[in-house]
């Protein structure tokens, strides 16, 4: 699963290499608007007549990608590192499948670590009950649940959550690395 995700991560990193140099931040509105210059991106990469990439750039998913990843100051991740710093490595691996596979496996390991930062804590062993433990008389049966009290607690929790500020993740924001300019990636 992680290796397939790593392959797609590399593919999109290759497709969108240099996209940050074609972003323009417009600050005339209350909220800044990010505009992507598709023609400049395709022209500088020599892909103006590439129907596939043109359709990808015109799609709603890419518009969401630009609005999410366009801001210059946000939380960075593995994709940003690939686009900004791994350009030469990805180019060098194009003709060498063993190196490419090694890189895919490294990316898959990083994806796994991102999902399970503390793997030793993810799988806690629960001891199996001993034989005949269900016959013990000193264990009290589970009490009956008071439905009225449960509803009260739910209503109290909803009232508290509606007045509380929205929860935010503790990710550190940083300046997103721009990577090399688009002109470097002229494709055949």
NORDACOR-V149460 format. One record per pair of residues at least 4 apart in sequence whose C-alpha atoms are under 6 Angstrom apart, sorted by sequence separation. I is the first residue (numbers start at 1). J is the second residue. D is the distance in whole Angstrom. If there is no record, write none. Layout:
[[I	J	D] [I	J	D]]
This chain:
[[12	16	6] [13	17	6] [39	43	6] [40	44	6] [65	69	6] [66	70	5] [81	85	6] [82	86	5] [113	117	5] [27	32	5] [42	47	5] [43	48	5] [57	62	6] [26	32	6] [42	48	5] [93	99	6] [26	33	5] [93	100	5] [25	33	6] [25	34	5] [24	34	6] [24	35	5] [23	35	6] [23	36	5] [22	36	6] [22	37	5] [17	83	5] [13	83	5] [84	177	6] [84	179	4] [75	172	6] [6	104	6] [75	173	4] [74	173	5] [75	174	6] [74	174	6] [6	107	6] [73	174	5] [6	108	5] [73	175	5] [72	175	6] [73	176	6] [72	176	5] [3	108	5] [2	108	5] [45	183	6] [44	183	5] [45	185	5] [46	186	5] [45	186	4] [20	178	6] [21	181	6] [18	180	6] [18	181	5] [18	182	4]]
